[in-house]
Amino acid sequence: MPPELEQTLAIMTSHRAVLGYLLITRGPHPRMIRHSGIVFDGEQGKRYAAVVARIVETVQAGLEEIQGDDGLGDAGDESDLDEVRFMRIRTKKHEIMISPDDRYLLAVLHDPGT
């Protein structure tokens, strides 16, 4: 992993409100590459990774469906399709921030109360 990324992840996890992060591969079988925080240890982490990947894929599919129906462009042209860049999901207890790119997903679990 590049030193810049290592440094960024270290700075991010040092923030007191961050409970942990997941770095996940994209594709048909997402897997956890790296994580921090006990909430992402073991089977719990694998479940989080699968759910985060499914959320991103579902939202992306929804965007593609809407764009195909909006009459504002050629739905068959891949270069014009909109794509998910960042998502923030807040629940009563936590907030999860997801930043997808072509090969990876970065998910950060945050306690908004701190």
BATORTOR-828610 format. One record per residue (C-alpha): residue number from 1; chain; x, y, z. Coordinates in nm, 3 decimals. Example, Ala and Ser with C-alpha at 12.3 -4.5 7.8 and 13.67 -1.06 7.14 Angstrom:
num:1 | cadena:A | east:1.230 | north:-0.450 | up:0.780 .
num:2 | cadena:A | east:1.367 | north:-0.106 | up:0.714 .
***
This chain:
num:1 | cadena:A | east:0.000 | north:0.000 | up:0.000 .
num:2 | cadena:A | east:0.137 | north:0.346 | up:-0.090 .
num:3 | cadena:A | east:0.278 | north:0.544 | up:0.205 .
num:4 | cadena:A | east:0.037 | north:0.834 | up:0.135 .
num:5 | cadena:A | east:-0.260 | north:0.601 | up:0.176 .
num:6 | cadena:A | east:-0.113 | north:0.450 | up:0.492 .
num:7 | cadena:A | east:-0.071 | north:0.799 | up:0.636 .
num:8 | cadena:A | east:-0.424 | north:0.904 | up:0.539 .
num:9 | cadena:A | east:-0.576 | north:0.592 | up:0.698 .
num:10 | cadena:A | east:-0.371 | north:0.647 | up:1.015 .
num:11 | cadena:A | east:-0.485 | north:1.009 | up:1.044 .
num:12 | cadena:A | east:-0.845 | north:0.910 | up:0.980 .
num:13 | cadena:A | east:-0.849 | north:0.634 | up:1.241 .
num:14 | cadena:A | east:-0.689 | north:0.857 | up:1.500 .
num:15 | cadena:A | east:-1.002 | north:1.073 | up:1.506 .
num:16 | cadena:A | east:-1.197 | north:0.986 | up:1.821 .
num:17 | cadena:A | east:-1.533 | north:0.959 | up:1.642 .
num:18 | cadena:A | east:-1.406 | north:0.702 | up:1.387 .
num:19 | cadena:A | east:-1.491 | north:0.350 | up:1.500 .
num:20 | cadena:A | east:-1.312 | north:0.184 | up:1.210 .
num:21 | cadena:A | east:-1.278 | north:0.149 | up:0.836 .
num:22 | cadena:A | east:-1.304 | north:-0.120 | up:0.570 .
num:23 | cadena:A | east:-1.116 | north:-0.134 | up:0.243 .
num:24 | cadena:A | east:-1.309 | north:-0.369 | up:0.014 .
num:25 | cadena:A | east:-1.250 | north:-0.501 | up:-0.338 .
num:26 | cadena:A | east:-1.524 | north:-0.440 | up:-0.594 .
num:27 | cadena:A | east:-1.671 | north:-0.708 | up:-0.813 .
num:28 | cadena:A | east:-1.894 | north:-1.012 | up:-0.794 .
num:29 | cadena:A | east:-1.723 | north:-1.142 | up:-0.479 .
num:30 | cadena:A | east:-1.621 | north:-0.842 | up:-0.267 .
num:31 | cadena:A | east:-1.367 | north:-0.914 | up:0.000 .
num:32 | cadena:A | east:-1.212 | north:-0.717 | up:0.279 .
num:33 | cadena:A | east:-0.853 | north:-0.617 | up:0.199 .
num:34 | cadena:A | east:-0.788 | north:-0.425 | up:0.517 .
num:35 | cadena:A | east:-0.973 | north:-0.296 | up:0.818 .
num:36 | cadena:A | east:-0.935 | north:-0.126 | up:1.151 .
num:37 | cadena:A | east:-1.162 | north:-0.126 | up:1.452 .
num:38 | cadena:A | east:-1.296 | north:-0.422 | up:1.644 .
num:39 | cadena:A | east:-1.640 | north:-0.379 | up:1.491 .
num:40 | cadena:A | east:-1.492 | north:-0.507 | up:1.163 .
num:41 | cadena:A | east:-1.307 | north:-0.809 | up:1.305 .
num:42 | cadena:A | east:-1.389 | north:-1.162 | up:1.193 .
num:43 | cadena:A | east:-1.727 | north:-1.259 | up:1.053 .
num:44 | cadena:A | east:-1.882 | north:-0.924 | up:1.147 .
num:45 | cadena:A | east:-1.633 | north:-0.750 | up:0.917 .
num:46 | cadena:A | east:-1.711 | north:-0.989 | up:0.632 .
num:47 | cadena:A | east:-2.082 | north:-0.919 | up:0.673 .
num:48 | cadena:A | east:-2.023 | north:-0.543 | up:0.675 .
num:49 | cadena:A | east:-1.808 | north:-0.574 | up:0.361 .
num:50 | cadena:A | east:-2.077 | north:-0.770 | up:0.176 .
num:51 | cadena:A | east:-2.353 | north:-0.528 | up:0.281 .
num:52 | cadena:A | east:-2.153 | north:-0.216 | up:0.189 .
num:53 | cadena:A | east:-2.074 | north:-0.362 | up:-0.154 .
num:54 | cadena:A | east:-2.440 | north:-0.454 | up:-0.204 .
num:55 | cadena:A | east:-2.554 | north:-0.102 | up:-0.104 .
num:56 | cadena:A | east:-2.319 | north:0.061 | up:-0.355 .
num:57 | cadena:A | east:-2.417 | north:-0.176 | up:-0.636 .
num:58 | cadena:A | east:-2.789 | north:-0.129 | up:-0.565 .
num:59 | cadena:A | east:-2.763 | north:0.251 | up:-0.563 .
num:60 | cadena:A | east:-2.555 | north:0.243 | up:-0.883 .
num:61 | cadena:A | east:-2.813 | north:0.019 | up:-1.053 .
num:62 | cadena:A | east:-3.088 | north:0.259 | up:-0.943 .
num:63 | cadena:A | east:-2.902 | north:0.555 | up:-1.090 .
num:64 | cadena:A | east:-2.858 | north:0.372 | up:-1.419 .
num:65 | cadena:A | east:-3.227 | north:0.281 | up:-1.426 .
num:66 | cadena:A | east:-3.334 | north:0.640 | up:-1.357 .
num:67 | cadena:A | east:-3.096 | north:0.778 | up:-1.616 .
num:68 | cadena:A | east:-3.229 | north:0.532 | up:-1.872 .
num:69 | cadena:A | east:-3.583 | north:0.652 | up:-1.800 .
num:70 | cadena:A | east:-3.522 | north:1.027 | up:-1.777 .
num:71 | cadena:A | east:-3.507 | north:1.092 | up:-2.152 .
num:72 | cadena:A | east:-3.200 | north:1.313 | up:-2.108 .
num:73 | cadena:A | east:-2.951 | north:1.101 | up:-2.294 .
num:74 | cadena:A | east:-2.863 | north:0.775 | up:-2.455 .
num:75 | cadena:A | east:-2.880 | north:0.513 | up:-2.178 .
num:76 | cadena:A | east:-2.663 | north:0.284 | up:-2.391 .
num:77 | cadena:A | east:-2.366 | north:0.521 | up:-2.382 .
num:78 | cadena:A | east:-2.151 | north:0.410 | up:-2.086 .
num:79 | cadena:A | east:-1.952 | north:0.738 | up:-2.081 .
num:80 | cadena:A | east:-2.264 | north:0.940 | up:-2.001 .
num:81 | cadena:A | east:-2.385 | north:0.723 | up:-1.711 .
num:82 | cadena:A | east:-2.386 | north:0.883 | up:-1.371 .
num:83 | cadena:A | east:-2.196 | north:0.706 | up:-1.094 .
num:84 | cadena:A | east:-2.187 | north:0.699 | up:-0.717 .
num:85 | cadena:A | east:-1.899 | north:0.908 | up:-0.579 .
num:86 | cadena:A | east:-1.975 | north:0.929 | up:-0.208 .
num:87 | cadena:A | east:-2.251 | north:0.812 | up:0.021 .
num:88 | cadena:A | east:-2.332 | north:0.895 | up:0.379 .
num:89 | cadena:A | east:-2.584 | north:0.684 | up:0.567 .
num:90 | cadena:A | east:-2.687 | north:0.789 | up:0.915 .
num:91 | cadena:A | east:-2.872 | north:0.574 | up:1.166 .
num:92 | cadena:A | east:-2.968 | north:0.643 | up:1.527 .
num:93 | cadena:A | east:-2.632 | north:0.514 | up:1.651 .
num:94 | cadena:A | east:-2.380 | north:0.545 | up:1.368 .
num:95 | cadena:A | east:-2.293 | north:0.699 | up:1.041 .
num:96 | cadena:A | east:-2.125 | north:0.509 | up:0.760 .
num:97 | cadena:A | east:-1.947 | north:0.697 | up:0.487 .
num:98 | cadena:A | east:-1.871 | north:0.509 | up:0.167 .
num:99 | cadena:A | east:-1.635 | north:0.624 | up:-0.104 .
num:100 | cadena:A | east:-1.629 | north:0.392 | up:-0.407 .
num:101 | cadena:A | east:-1.385 | north:0.392 | up:-0.696 .
num:102 | cadena:A | east:-1.339 | north:0.155 | up:-0.988 .
num:103 | cadena:A | east:-1.151 | north:-0.115 | up:-0.796 .
num:104 | cadena:A | east:-1.215 | north:-0.052 | up:-0.426 .
num:105 | cadena:A | east:-1.467 | north:0.071 | up:-0.172 .
num:106 | cadena:A | east:-1.364 | north:0.259 | up:0.140 .
num:107 | cadena:A | east:-1.621 | north:0.252 | up:0.419 .
num:108 | cadena:A | east:-1.574 | north:0.444 | up:0.743 .
num:109 | cadena:A | east:-1.791 | north:0.385 | up:1.049 .
num:110 | cadena:A | east:-1.833 | north:0.698 | up:1.255 .
num:111 | cadena:A | east:-2.005 | north:0.781 | up:1.584 .
num:112 | cadena:A | east:-2.176 | north:1.114 | up:1.515 .
num:113 | cadena:A | east:-2.238 | north:1.168 | up:1.885 .
num:114 | cadena:A | east:-1.870 | north:1.222 | up:1.963 .
***
